[in-house]
Amino acid sequence: MRYLERFATTGAHLRRVLLRRAARDAAALELDPATVRADVDAVVARVVAAGLVNDRLFAASRARRLNESGRSPAQIRAALLGKGLDEGTVAAAWRGLEEDQADPELAAAKAYARRRRLGPWRAADERSEHRAKDLAALARAGFGYRVARLVVAADDPEALDPDGNAD
C-alpha cells in the first residue's frame, strides 16, 4: 500500500515490483518461489479489483503528460509498453490524445522544439544554417518528417498553431 500511495502504476508493473521484493525476502526465508508468485498474483488481483490500480486511467494520464513534455508518439508508446500495458490500452490512450488535440504529434514536437530551442525558437540569423541539424534532432527524438519539417520551417511559434496558442 505504501508503494501505491507514492507511485501511480499499472497492474503488471506492480506485479514486477512486488515479485522482485518478495523474491528477495523469500530467498532469505527459504520459501517456495511458486507460492510467493501465487501470493503476489492474489494481492495484485485484489488491488485491481478494489480499483486502486486502473491501467486505462494510468495510460491516459501518462500519455497526456509525456505528450505535453514533448515526447514523440514512438517514445510515448515505448514508455507505456514498458510499464506493462497491452497494445489495446496504449492505442486507446493515443486515441484519447487525438480526441483532445487536433494533432498531438505536432503539439509534442512544438514542446520539444521550444525546450531545445529549435526551429522558430532559434535566433532568426541562425535558422538557415541549423535547419538540417534541427530536422535531425527532431528525427532522433522520434518525430516524423512531416511534423519536423512543419516545425523547422515555421517563421515564428504562432505560425504552428492555428488558434494563436504558441505556448
N, C-alpha and C positions, 0 to 999 in steps of 0.2 A: 504494500500500500504506500510505503514511503516513496518508492520509485514512481508510482503513478501520480503522487502529489507533486513531484518535482518535474516530471517529463511527460509530454504528450507522446503517445506511442501507438503502435499497431499491435494486433494480436500476435503476429508472427515475430515481431521484434521483442515483445515482452517475453514470449516463449524462449527466444535465444538468450536473453539476459538472465532469466530465471534458471534455464538449464546450465548456463555457464557457472552461475553462483552455486547451484545445487550440486553440480558435478564436483566442484572443489570441496564442498562440505561433505559430500557422500564418500569421497575417496578417504578423507580423514576419519570418517566414522565407519568405514568399511561396509557401506550399504550397497544393495543391489542396484546397478545403474538402470535397469528396466523399471524397477519400482519407482525410482526417482523420476524418470521420464513420465511415467503414468501419473504421478502426483502433480508434476508441473503442468501436464496437459489438463488435468482436472481443475487446477487453480485458474489457468488461463480461460478455460471454458466458463467457469463461474464469473470471472471478471467481465468477460464479454457479454454473458447473459444478463448481468446486472447493469450493463450499459456504461460501465466505466471506461471501456475501450471501444471506440467506434472507428473502424477503418475508413469508411466513406467520409466522415467529417474530418478525420485526420488528413486524408489525401487532399480534400478540397482546401483546407486551411494551409497546408504546407505548399501546395501548388500555387496558391494565390501569393503567399509570402515570397516564394522563390521567384515568381514572375515579377513581382514588384521590385525585387532586388537586382533584376537584370539577368536572370538565368535563362538560357535558351530552352526551347522545348525538349531537346535531347538531354540536357542536364537535369531538367525537372523530372523527366521520365526515369532517368537513371537513379536519381535520389529517391523517388517513390518506390521503385522496384527494389532498391537496396534496403528499404525498410520492411520488405516482405509483403508488399501489396501485390495483388494479381493484376494482370493486364486490363481486365474489365474495370477495376476500381481506378486505375491510373487513367484510362480513357475517359471515364466519367468525370474525373477531376478536370481533365483538359477541356471537355465539353462545357463544364461549368465556367471555366475561364472564358471560353468563346462566347458564352451567353452574356457574361458581364462586360466584355470588351469587344470592340469591332475586330481588332487584330492583336491578340495577346503577344504574338511573337514580336511585332513591331514595338509594342509598349515595353517589352523586356529589353529589346535592342536599344531603345532610347535611353532606358535607365542605365544600361551597361555603358553606352557611349558617353553619357553625361558623367558617370563616375570615372571613366578612363580618359575623359576629355578628348573624344574622337569626333570626327565629322564637324558638325556645326558648333560644337563646344570647344573646338580647337581655334587658336588665333587665326584670323582670316588670312594673314600673309603666309601662314604655314600649311594651309589646307591642301593646295595642289601638290606640293612636294611630298606630303604624307598620305595621299589618297590610297595608294597601294598598301601601305602599312596599316592604315585604318581598316581597309577591307579584310586584310589578312587577320587582324586582331579579332574582328567580328566573326570571321570564319572559324578561327581556332576556338572561339567561345561557343561555337555550335549553331550560329545563326545562318540561315540560308542566304544565297547570293541576292535574291530579290530584296530581302529586308536590309541586308548590309549595304547594297547599292543605294536604296532609298535613304538610309541614314547618312551615308557618307556624301551623297550628292545634295543634301538639303543645304540651302543657303543659311538658314537660321533654325533654331529649335521649333519655332512656331509653325514653320512650313511642314513639319512632320505630323502635326495634329490639326485636323480639320476644324476642331472646336476651339482652337486657340490655347489649349492647355499644354504648354511646353514643359510643365513640371518644374 
